[in-house]
C-alpha cells in the first residue's frame, strides 16, 4: 500500500506488471527450430549496416491473461500482423541496440547486456508494454548467438548487431495499454562505423525542432522518438552537416547529437580539465556507451567528470576563448564520433581535434575512450563489462 501512494501512476503500473509477469519469460522453455537451408554469408568488406540478417531469430508472444508463451528460436521470417494491430497506429514499440563480438580466441562476447535489458524494461514500462526477466532474455540471446555463430564476423571493428524489439499486437483501434505483445530479436553483421577510421563530423545546432523534453519519452528507446528527427536531419544534410545537435528551451540547452549522447572536454573556470555530459533529466537516453565513458573517466581520475547542463551560447563562448579541448558523440553503433564544427545561428564554430596532428580526425581523448572500450568488447583486456557467451 505504501508503494502505491508514492509511485507515479505509470511507474506503479510497471511495478504491478513486473510483480505479475517478469518471472514468466523462461530460457528453460526455449524451443528451437533450425533452418533447412542457410543463407550465404556476406564478406566483411561488403557489409552494410542493417542490410543483411542471420538465418534465425527469436520471438515470444505475451498475453495479458496468460503471460509469456514459450520462447521460440526459429528461421528468420516475416511477421504476420493484423492491419488493426496497435503498433501501426499508436507507436506501441520499443527496441534495443547491442552487439556480439568474437575475440581472438573465437569466444563470443556481449558488452554490458544487463544494461540493455534494464533499459528495455524501462522503455516497455514507459509505453505500457509488459516487463520481462532480462537475465532470461540474455540466456535466450546466448542460444541464438551459438546457433548463428557463423554470422558473427571476425576481426577488430566487426560484430553482430542485435536488435531486441517489443511491439503491441492487440487488434484494436483504441488508445489503451495493449493486452497482447510480441518480443523478438534479430541480428545483422556489421563492420566499422567509419570504414576509413574516424571521420569527424559537422553538426547543425537545431533551433527549430526539439527531439525531447524533461519528463517526456527521450530517456526511453522507443520508435516514436526517431521518426520526428528524420526531417531535421535531412535539412542538416542539405546544408552540408552530417548530424543535428539537439537543443532545448529558450536558452538552447545542449542535449544530444543525432541519436548519440554528447560529451564536451574543456578547461573549466579553474583551468582544470572537465568532461561534461548533459544530465539524465528524462530527455536524455541512458546510453550504455555514455555510462561506460563516465565510468572509465572516473577510473582514470585524470579530470573532473560532470553531468550538468550547458547552453549553446556558453559552448560558443568557450570555444572562441580556446577553452574547448574536444567534443564527441557516443553510442553503440560508432562508440565514439568526434565533432569538428557546429553550425549555430548562421555561424560555424570550430571544435579542436588533435593539436599535434593537423590531419587527424579525432582528438587524443576520443581515441583513448574508443580504444579502451573496444579492448574490453573484444576481450583484449579482462573486464566485468565483457560477458562470454560460449
C-alpha positions in Angstrom: 0.0 0.0 0.0 2.8 2.4 0.8 4.3 1.8 -2.7 1.1 2.7 -4.5 1.0 6.0 -2.6 4.5 7.2 -3.5 5.0 5.9 -7.1 3.7 7.9 -10.1 0.9 6.1 -11.9 3.0 4.8 -14.8 5.7 3.6 -12.5 3.1 2.0 -10.3 1.6 0.1 -13.3 5.1 -1.0 -14.3 5.7 -2.2 -10.7 2.5 -4.2 -10.8 3.3 -5.7 -14.2 6.8 -6.6 -13.0 5.4 -8.4 -9.9 2.9 -10.3 -12.1 4.8 -11.2 -15.2 8.6 -10.8 -15.0 9.4 -14.4 -13.9 7.3 -15.9 -16.7 9.8 -15.4 -19.5 12.0 -18.5 -19.2 15.0 -19.6 -21.2 14.4 -23.2 -20.0 11.3 -23.2 -22.1 13.1 -22.2 -25.3 12.0 -24.2 -28.4 14.5 -24.4 -31.3 13.7 -25.0 -34.9 16.6 -24.6 -37.2 16.5 -23.5 -40.8 16.6 -26.2 -43.5 18.8 -24.1 -45.8 21.4 -21.5 -44.7 21.9 -18.2 -46.4 25.3 -17.3 -47.9 27.5 -15.1 -45.6 28.5 -11.6 -46.6 32.2 -10.8 -46.9 33.5 -8.4 -44.3 34.3 -5.7 -46.9 30.8 -5.9 -48.3 28.9 -5.4 -45.1 26.4 -2.6 -45.0 24.9 -1.7 -41.6 21.4 -3.1 -41.2 21.1 -4.8 -44.6 22.0 -8.5 -44.1 20.3 -10.6 -41.4 21.2 -14.0 -39.9 19.5 -17.3 -40.6 17.4 -17.3 -37.4 15.6 -15.0 -34.9 14.0 -15.1 -31.5 10.3 -14.5 -30.9 8.0 -14.9 -27.9 4.4 -13.7 -27.5 2.8 -12.2 -24.4 -0.9 -12.1 -23.4 -2.3 -10.1 -20.6 -4.1 -13.1 -19.1 -1.6 -15.9 -19.9 1.7 -14.0 -19.6 4.7 -15.1 -21.6 4.4 -18.0 -24.0 7.4 -20.3 -24.7 10.2 -18.5 -26.5 11.0 -19.7 -30.0 14.3 -19.7 -31.9 13.3 -20.2 -35.5 14.3 -19.3 -39.1 14.3 -15.6 -39.9 10.9 -14.8 -41.3 8.3 -12.0 -41.9 5.9 -11.2 -39.1 2.1 -11.6 -39.7 0.1 -8.9 -38.0 -3.4 -7.6 -38.4 -3.8 -4.1 -40.0 -5.5 -3.1 -36.8 -2.5 -4.1 -34.6 -1.9 -1.2 -32.2 1.8 -0.9 -33.1 0.8 0.5 -36.5 -1.5 3.2 -35.1 -0.1 4.3 -31.7 3.6 3.6 -32.0 3.4 0.9 -29.3 7.0 -0.2 -29.9 10.4 0.0 -28.3 13.8 -1.6 -29.1 17.4 -2.0 -28.0 20.7 -1.8 -29.8 23.6 -4.1 -28.7 26.4 -6.1 -30.3 28.0 -9.5 -30.1 31.8 -9.8 -30.6 34.2 -12.6 -31.4 37.5 -12.3 -29.6 40.9 -13.5 -30.8 40.2 -17.0 -29.3 36.9 -17.3 -31.1 34.8 -16.7 -27.9 31.5 -14.9 -28.3 31.2 -11.8 -26.1 28.4 -9.3 -25.2 29.1 -5.9 -23.8 27.2 -5.0 -20.7 24.0 -6.8 -21.8 22.4 -6.3 -18.4 22.2 -2.5 -19.1 20.4 -3.1 -22.3 17.9 -5.4 -20.6 17.3 -2.8 -17.8 16.9 0.0 -20.3 14.5 -2.0 -22.4 12.3 -2.8 -19.4 12.3 1.0 -18.6 11.2 1.6 -22.2 8.4 -1.0 -22.1 7.2 0.4 -18.8 7.1 3.9 -20.2 4.7 2.9 -23.0 2.7 0.3 -21.1 4.2 -2.8 -22.7 4.9 -5.8 -20.4 8.1 -6.4 -18.3 10.3 -9.4 -18.7 13.2 -11.1 -17.0 16.4 -9.6 -18.5 18.6 -12.4 -17.3 16.4 -14.9 -19.1 16.4 -13.0 -22.3 20.2 -12.8 -22.2 20.3 -16.6 -21.9 18.0 -16.9 -24.9 20.1 -14.5 -26.9 23.1 -16.6 -26.0 21.5 -19.7 -27.6 20.7 -17.6 -30.6 24.3 -16.5 -30.9 25.6 -20.0 -30.6 23.1 -21.1 -33.3 24.1 -18.3 -35.7 27.7 -18.1 -34.7 28.9 -18.2 -38.3 27.3 -14.8 -38.8 29.5 -13.1 -36.2 32.3 -11.6 -38.3 35.8 -11.9 -37.1 38.2 -9.0 -36.8 38.6 -5.8 -34.9 35.7 -3.4 -35.7 33.4 -6.2 -36.8 30.4 -7.5 -34.8 26.9 -8.8 -34.9 24.4 -6.0 -34.2 21.5 -7.2 -32.2 18.0 -5.6 -32.2 15.7 -6.8 -29.4 12.3 -5.3 -30.1 8.8 -5.3 -28.5 5.6 -4.4 -30.2 2.0 -4.2 -29.2 0.0 -6.7 -31.3 -3.6 -6.3 -29.9 -6.0 -6.0 -32.8 -8.0 -2.9 -31.8 -8.3 0.8 -32.7 -8.3 2.5 -29.3 -5.7 4.2 -27.2 -5.2 1.8 -24.4 -2.4 -0.3 -22.9 -2.0 -3.4 -25.3 -3.4 -6.7 -24.0 -1.0 -8.7 -26.3 2.6 -8.1 -27.4 5.5 -9.7 -29.2 9.1 -9.7 -28.2 11.6 -10.6 -30.9 15.3 -10.4 -31.6 17.1 -10.2 -35.0 20.8 -9.7 -35.8 22.8 -8.3 -38.7 26.6 -8.5 -39.2 28.3 -5.1 -39.3 31.7 -3.6 -39.9 33.4 -0.5 -38.5 31.1 2.5 -38.5 33.8 4.5 -40.2 35.4 2.3 -42.8 38.5 4.6 -43.2 38.8 5.2 -39.5 37.5 8.2 -37.6 35.7 10.9 -39.6 35.0 13.9 -37.5 31.5 15.3 -38.2 29.9 18.7 -38.6 26.8 19.4 -36.7 23.9 21.8 -37.2 22.6 23.1 -33.9 18.9 22.7 -34.5 16.8 25.6 -33.1 13.5 25.0 -34.9 12.8 21.4 -33.8 13.0 19.6 -30.4 14.0 16.0 -30.0 12.7 15.5 -26.5 11.9 17.3 -23.2 12.3 16.6 -19.5 9.8 14.0 -18.2 8.9 13.1 -21.7 10.0 9.9 -23.6 13.5 10.9 -24.5 15.0 8.5 -22.0 13.1 5.6 -23.5 14.3 3.9 -26.6 11.0 3.9 -28.5 10.4 4.2 -32.2 8.3 7.3 -31.7 11.4 9.2 -30.8 13.1 8.6 -34.1 10.8 9.4 -36.9 10.4 13.1 -35.9 14.1 13.5 -36.2 14.3 12.4 -39.8 13.2 15.8 -41.3 15.6 17.9 -39.2 18.4 15.5 -40.2 17.6 15.8 -43.9 17.6 19.6 -43.6 21.0 19.4 -41.9 22.4 17.2 -44.7 21.1 19.7 -47.3 23.2 22.4 -45.6 26.4 20.3 -45.5 26.2 19.0 -42.0 26.3 15.3 -41.0 24.1 15.4 -38.0 21.9 17.6 -35.7 23.0 19.0 -32.4 19.7 18.9 -30.5 18.9 22.0 -28.3 16.1 22.5 -25.9 14.4 25.6 -24.5 14.8 29.3 -24.9 18.4 29.1 -23.6 19.3 26.5 -26.2 20.4 23.9 -23.8 22.6 21.1 -25.2 21.0 17.6 -25.2 22.1 15.0 -27.7 24.0 14.6 -31.0 21.6 13.0 -33.6 21.0 9.6 -31.9 24.1 9.8 -29.7 24.9 11.1 -26.3 27.1 14.2 -26.1 30.4 14.8 -24.4 32.5 18.0 -24.0 36.0 18.1 -22.7 37.0 21.7 -21.7 39.1 23.8 -19.4 36.8 25.0 -16.6 36.9 28.2 -14.7 39.8 26.9 -12.5 41.8 26.0 -15.6 41.3 22.3 -14.9 40.1 19.7 -17.5 36.5 18.7 -17.1 34.4 16.2 -19.0 30.8 17.3 -19.3 27.7 15.4 -20.5 24.1 16.5 -20.1 22.3 15.1 -17.1 19.7 12.4 -17.2 16.6 14.5 -16.7 14.1 12.3 -18.7 15.1 13.8 -22.1 18.5 12.1 -22.4 18.8 8.4 -23.4 20.7 6.3 -20.8 23.4 5.2 -23.2 25.4 2.1 -22.4 28.4 3.8 -24.1 27.7 7.0 -22.2 27.8 5.2 -18.9 30.9 3.3 -19.9 32.8 6.6 -20.8 31.8 8.1 -17.5 32.9 5.0 -15.7 36.3 4.9 -17.4 36.9 8.6 -16.9 36.2 8.3 -13.2 38.5 5.3 -13.0 41.3 7.2 -14.8 40.8 10.1 -12.3 42.7 12.5 -14.6 40.0 15.1 -14.9 36.7 16.1 -13.3 33.6 14.4 -14.6 30.3 16.3 -14.5 26.7 15.5 -15.6 25.4 19.1 -15.9 23.6 21.4 -18.2 25.3 23.7 -20.7 23.8 26.0 -23.2 24.8 26.5 -26.8 25.8 30.2 -26.2 28.0 29.1 -23.3 29.7 26.5 -25.6 30.1 29.1 -28.3 31.9 31.5 -26.0 34.1 28.7 -24.5 35.1 27.6 -28.0 36.0 31.2 -29.0 38.0 31.5 -25.8 40.0 28.4 -26.7 38.8 26.5 -23.7 37.0 23.6 -25.5 39.5 20.8 -25.9 37.4 18.1 -27.6 33.8 17.2 -28.3 32.3 13.8 -29.4 29.2 11.8 -29.6 28.9 8.3 -28.1 26.7 5.4 -29.0 26.6 1.6 -29.7 27.0 1.9 -33.5 30.1 4.0 -33.6 31.4 4.0 -29.9 32.9 7.5 -30.3 32.1 10.1 -33.0 34.4 13.1 -33.0 33.0 16.6 -33.7 34.9 19.2 -35.6 32.4 22.0 -36.2 29.0 23.3 -35.2 26.7 25.5 -37.2 24.8 27.8 -34.9 22.6 30.7 -35.9 24.5 31.2 -39.2 27.9 30.9 -37.7 30.3 27.9 -37.9 32.1 27.2 -34.6 35.3 25.3 -34.9 36.0 22.5 -32.4 39.6 21.3 -31.9 40.7 17.7 -32.8 44.3 16.7 -32.3 46.6 19.7 -31.9 49.7 17.6 -32.6 48.3 16.2 -35.9 46.5 18.7 -38.2 45.4 15.7 -40.4 43.8 13.8 -37.5 40.0 13.2 -37.5 39.8 12.6 -33.7 41.3 14.1 -30.6 43.5 12.0 -28.2 40.8 11.6 -25.6 38.2 10.5 -28.2 40.7 7.9 -29.5 41.5 6.8 -26.0 37.9 6.2 -24.9 37.2 4.4 -28.2 40.3 2.2 -27.9 39.6 1.4 -24.2 36.0 0.3 -24.9 37.0 -1.7 -28.0 39.6 -3.5 -26.0 37.0 -4.6 -23.5 34.4 -5.5 -26.1 36.9 -7.8 -27.9 38.3 -9.4 -24.8 41.8 -7.9 -25.2 41.6 -6.9 -21.5 39.7 -8.8 -18.9 36.8 -6.7 -17.6 33.4 -7.5 -15.9 31.7 -5.5 -18.7 32.6 -8.2 -21.2 30.3 -11.3 -20.9 31.5 -14.5 -22.5 28.6 -16.4 -24.1 30.3 -19.7 -25.1 
